[in-house]
Amino acid sequence: MFSIVEKKELNSSVTMMKIKAPFVAKKAKAGQFIIFRVDEFSERVPLTIADYDREEGTVTIIFQKVGLSTNLLAKKEVGESIRDFVGPLGVATEYDGFKKVAVVGGGVGCAIAYPQAKALHALGVEVDVIAGFRNKDIVILEDEMKAVATNYYLMTDDGTKGEKGFVTDKLKSLIEAGNQYDAVIAIGPIPMMKFVSLTTKPYGIKTIVSLNPIMIDGTGMCGGCRVTVGGKIKFACVDGPDFDGHEVDFDELMRRNATYKARESEIAETHLCRMEQLGKELIQ
């Protein structure tokens, strides 16, 4: 069992948790992920590692409450435990001697962009962070991002905070202003990563994206997380999650990720907590 040592609601739908997992913390690196199960009956859910502390033996995860399992996890409180917390999984991000990098995060994807910016900052790399959100109410990790960024640019779709516009607007303007990026790291919704990649391709800028396909075992055996990269089948859990954004078939990825949306909605509506049911039976 893995205990929850800290919990914070970053906005109405996004939760941060710090989990006591010393063996995972000992080996964790930026770009890797874990798979958790709330209890022995739960599904396996992958989450990218948002941060880690080797001395504390803790790993930080940030997740959006979008399905049954993430909502169950969000109901857990400090001092409680979850069943499984497996990792670190996947291949850590390779920085290849970068000197200047733009890290682009979209929505809750900023939780994954943050450790990238933090790792680059620790290496002495000049980091421009571009964070995009729909509006001011869902902005997360602003102070944390500013602490590890050479320049921090906040974009909102409606202009209620930072600059009005999309992350691609700011990225293109920075490139055209003469910024010579060794790489762009984009993490967020699939359409955002697709259009960031399309933005950088004409300039020949290396673009790294972190993919989030449907995943089950996390060890490359089930094949559920297969993605097409450069015309070849790759498995995000063992070959990724980082891939060359210019070679990813984003349209296929979007279609595959939508496969179980109807079923997920059905389960969320019909699920009954076993503890709640037991309580009702005891009262009766």
C-alpha positions as CSV (number, residue, x, y, z in Angstrom):
1,M,0.0,0.0,0.0
2,F,1.2,3.5,-0.8
3,S,0.2,6.4,1.5
4,I,-0.9,9.8,0.5
5,V,1.3,12.4,2.4
6,E,0.0,15.6,0.7
7,K,-3.0,16.6,-1.3
8,K,-4.0,19.9,-2.9
9,E,-6.8,20.9,-5.2
10,L,-5.2,23.0,-8.0
11,N,-8.5,23.9,-9.4
12,S,-12.1,22.5,-9.5
13,S,-11.1,19.5,-11.6
14,V,-7.3,19.0,-11.1
15,T,-5.8,17.5,-8.0
16,M,-2.2,17.2,-6.8
17,M,-1.1,14.3,-4.6
18,K,2.3,13.4,-3.1
19,I,2.6,9.7,-2.7
20,K,5.1,7.8,-0.4
21,A,6.9,5.6,-2.9
22,P,10.6,5.5,-2.1
23,F,11.6,2.9,-4.6
24,V,9.9,4.8,-7.4
25,A,11.3,8.1,-6.3
26,K,14.8,6.6,-6.2
27,K,14.8,6.0,-10.0
28,A,12.3,8.5,-11.3
29,K,13.3,10.9,-14.1
30,A,11.4,13.6,-16.1
31,G,9.3,12.1,-18.8
32,Q,8.5,8.8,-17.1
33,F,5.2,7.7,-15.7
34,I,3.6,5.4,-13.1
35,I,0.5,3.2,-13.1
36,F,-1.8,3.3,-10.1
37,R,-4.7,1.3,-8.8
38,V,-6.9,2.7,-6.1
39,D,-7.9,-0.8,-4.8
40,E,-7.7,-4.4,-5.8
41,F,-10.8,-4.1,-7.9
42,S,-9.8,-0.9,-9.8
43,E,-8.5,-0.4,-13.3
44,R,-4.8,0.4,-14.0
45,V,-4.4,4.1,-14.9
46,P,-1.1,5.7,-16.1
47,L,-0.1,9.1,-14.9
48,T,3.1,11.0,-15.8
49,I,5.4,11.8,-12.9
50,A,5.0,15.5,-12.1
51,D,7.8,15.7,-9.5
52,Y,9.8,13.5,-7.1
53,D,11.9,13.9,-4.0
54,R,14.5,11.2,-3.5
55,E,15.3,12.2,0.1
56,E,11.6,12.2,1.1
57,G,10.9,9.1,-0.9
58,T,7.9,10.7,-2.5
59,V,6.4,11.0,-6.0
60,T,4.0,13.8,-7.0
61,I,1.2,13.2,-9.4
62,I,-1.3,15.7,-10.8
63,F,-4.4,14.4,-12.4
64,Q,-7.7,15.6,-13.8
65,K,-11.0,14.1,-12.5
66,V,-12.3,12.8,-15.8
67,G,-13.3,9.2,-15.2
68,L,-14.2,6.7,-12.5
69,S,-10.7,5.9,-11.3
70,T,-9.5,9.5,-11.1
71,N,-12.6,10.5,-9.3
72,L,-12.1,7.6,-6.8
73,L,-8.5,8.7,-6.3
74,A,-9.5,12.3,-5.7
75,K,-11.8,11.2,-2.9
76,K,-8.8,9.8,-1.0
77,E,-7.4,12.0,1.8
78,V,-4.0,12.5,3.4
79,G,-3.1,9.5,5.6
80,E,-5.1,7.1,3.4
81,S,-3.5,4.7,1.0
82,I,-3.9,3.3,-2.6
83,R,-3.3,-0.3,-3.6
84,D,-0.7,0.0,-6.4
85,F,1.8,2.6,-7.5
86,V,4.1,1.0,-10.1
87,G,7.1,2.7,-11.8
88,P,9.0,4.5,-13.0
89,L,7.9,3.3,-16.4
90,G,8.7,4.5,-19.9
91,V,11.9,6.1,-21.3
92,A,13.1,9.3,-19.6
93,T,13.4,12.4,-21.8
94,E,16.8,12.9,-23.4
95,Y,18.0,16.5,-23.6
96,D,20.9,16.0,-26.1
97,G,23.0,18.9,-24.9
98,F,20.2,21.5,-25.5
99,K,21.0,25.1,-24.8
100,K,17.7,26.7,-25.4
101,V,14.3,25.0,-25.3
102,A,10.7,26.1,-25.5
103,V,8.4,24.0,-23.2
104,V,4.8,24.2,-24.2
105,G,2.0,23.0,-21.9
106,G,-1.7,22.9,-22.5
107,G,-4.2,22.6,-19.6
108,V,-3.5,19.8,-17.2
109,G,-0.6,18.9,-19.6
110,C,1.3,21.7,-17.7
111,A,1.6,19.2,-14.9
112,I,3.8,17.1,-17.2
113,A,5.5,20.1,-18.8
114,Y,6.6,21.3,-15.4
115,P,9.1,18.5,-14.6
116,Q,10.6,18.9,-18.1
117,A,11.2,22.6,-17.5
118,K,12.5,21.9,-14.0
119,A,15.0,19.3,-15.3
120,L,16.2,21.6,-18.1
121,H,16.6,24.5,-15.7
122,A,18.7,22.3,-13.4
123,L,21.0,21.6,-16.4
124,G,21.5,25.3,-17.0
125,V,19.4,25.4,-20.2
126,E,17.6,28.6,-21.2
127,V,13.9,27.7,-20.9
128,D,10.9,29.5,-22.4
129,V,7.7,28.2,-21.0
130,I,4.4,28.7,-22.8
131,A,1.4,27.6,-20.8
132,G,-2.1,27.6,-22.3
133,F,-5.5,27.4,-20.6
134,R,-9.1,28.0,-21.6
135,N,-9.5,30.7,-18.9
136,K,-8.1,32.1,-15.7
137,D,-10.1,29.7,-13.4
138,I,-8.2,26.6,-14.5
139,V,-4.6,28.0,-14.5
140,I,-2.2,25.7,-12.5
141,L,1.4,25.7,-11.5
142,E,2.0,29.3,-12.4
143,D,4.5,30.1,-9.6
144,E,6.2,26.7,-10.0
145,M,6.7,27.3,-13.8
146,K,8.0,30.8,-13.3
147,A,10.6,29.5,-10.8
148,V,12.2,27.3,-13.5
149,A,11.6,29.4,-16.6
150,T,13.9,32.0,-18.1
151,N,10.7,33.4,-19.6
152,Y,7.2,32.4,-18.8
153,Y,4.3,33.2,-21.1
154,L,0.7,32.6,-20.0
155,M,-2.0,32.2,-22.7
156,T,-5.7,32.0,-22.2
157,D,-8.3,31.4,-25.0
158,D,-10.5,34.2,-23.7
159,G,-7.8,36.6,-22.5
160,T,-9.0,36.6,-18.9
161,K,-5.3,36.1,-17.7
162,G,-2.0,36.5,-19.5
163,E,-2.3,37.0,-23.2
164,K,-5.3,36.1,-25.3
165,G,-4.6,33.4,-27.9
166,F,-3.3,29.9,-28.3
167,V,0.1,28.5,-27.4
168,T,0.9,28.1,-31.1
169,D,0.4,31.9,-31.6
170,K,3.0,32.7,-28.9
171,L,5.4,30.0,-30.1
172,K,5.3,31.2,-33.7
173,S,5.8,34.8,-32.6
174,L,8.8,33.8,-30.5
175,I,10.4,31.8,-33.4
176,E,9.8,34.6,-35.9
177,A,11.3,37.1,-33.4
178,G,14.6,35.2,-33.8
179,N,14.6,32.8,-30.9
180,Q,16.9,29.9,-31.9
181,Y,15.4,26.8,-30.1
182,D,17.3,23.6,-30.1
183,A,14.0,21.9,-29.4
184,V,10.4,22.4,-28.5
185,I,8.8,20.0,-25.9
186,A,5.0,20.0,-26.2
187,I,2.7,18.3,-23.7
188,G,-1.1,18.6,-23.6
189,P,-4.2,17.7,-25.5
190,I,-3.6,15.8,-28.7
191,P,-4.8,18.6,-31.0
192,M,-2.5,21.0,-29.3
193,M,0.5,18.8,-29.7
194,K,-0.4,18.2,-33.3
195,F,-0.6,21.9,-34.1
196,V,2.6,22.7,-32.2
197,S,4.3,20.1,-34.3
198,L,2.8,21.7,-37.5
199,T,4.0,25.1,-36.3
200,T,7.6,24.0,-35.8
201,K,8.0,21.7,-38.8
202,P,8.6,24.5,-41.4
203,Y,11.4,25.8,-39.2
204,G,13.0,22.4,-38.8
205,I,12.9,22.6,-35.0
206,K,13.2,19.3,-33.2
207,T,9.8,18.7,-31.5
208,I,9.2,16.2,-28.7
209,V,5.7,15.3,-27.7
210,S,4.5,13.1,-24.8
211,L,1.7,10.7,-25.9
212,N,-1.1,9.4,-23.8
213,P,-2.8,6.5,-25.7
214,I,-4.9,3.9,-24.0
215,M,-2.7,1.8,-21.8
216,I,-3.2,-1.3,-19.7
217,D,-0.1,-3.2,-18.5
218,G,2.6,-0.6,-19.2
219,T,5.2,-3.2,-20.1
220,G,4.6,-3.6,-23.9
221,M,2.8,-6.9,-23.7
222,C,-0.9,-5.9,-24.3
223,G,-0.3,-3.6,-27.3
224,G,-3.1,-1.3,-26.2
225,C,-0.8,1.8,-26.3
226,R,0.4,1.3,-29.9
227,V,0.9,4.5,-31.9
228,T,2.1,5.1,-35.4
229,V,5.3,7.1,-35.6
230,G,7.1,7.6,-38.9
231,G,4.9,4.9,-40.5
232,K,5.9,2.3,-37.9
233,I,4.1,0.8,-34.9
234,K,5.5,1.9,-31.6
235,F,4.4,1.2,-28.0
236,A,4.1,4.3,-25.9
237,C,4.8,2.5,-22.6
238,V,8.2,1.1,-23.6
239,D,9.2,3.1,-26.7
240,G,7.9,6.4,-25.2
241,P,6.0,8.3,-24.0
242,D,8.2,10.8,-25.8
243,F,8.2,10.8,-29.6
244,D,9.1,13.0,-32.5
245,G,6.1,15.2,-33.0
246,H,6.8,15.6,-36.7
247,E,6.4,11.8,-37.3
248,V,3.3,11.0,-35.0
249,D,0.0,10.1,-36.7
250,F,-2.1,12.3,-34.4
251,D,-5.4,11.7,-36.2
252,E,-5.1,8.0,-35.6
253,L,-4.2,8.6,-32.0
254,M,-7.3,10.7,-31.5
255,R,-9.5,8.1,-33.0
256,R,-8.0,5.3,-30.8
257,N,-8.3,7.4,-27.7
258,A,-12.0,8.0,-28.3
259,T,-12.8,4.2,-28.5
260,Y,-14.1,3.8,-25.0
261,K,-15.6,7.3,-24.3
262,A,-19.2,6.1,-24.4
263,R,-18.4,3.1,-22.1
264,E,-16.5,5.4,-19.6
265,S,-19.5,7.7,-19.4
266,E,-21.8,4.8,-18.8
267,I,-19.6,3.4,-16.0
268,A,-19.3,6.8,-14.3
269,E,-23.1,7.1,-14.2
270,T,-23.9,3.6,-13.0
271,H,-21.0,2.9,-10.6
272,L,-21.9,2.4,-7.0
273,C,-19.3,2.7,-4.3
274,R,-19.1,-0.6,-2.4
275,M,-18.5,1.2,0.9
276,E,-21.6,3.4,0.4
277,Q,-23.7,0.4,-0.5
278,L,-22.4,-1.4,2.7
279,G,-23.3,1.6,4.8
280,K,-26.9,1.7,3.4
281,E,-27.3,-2.1,4.1
282,L,-26.1,-1.7,7.7
283,I,-28.5,1.2,8.3
284,Q,-31.4,-0.8,6.9
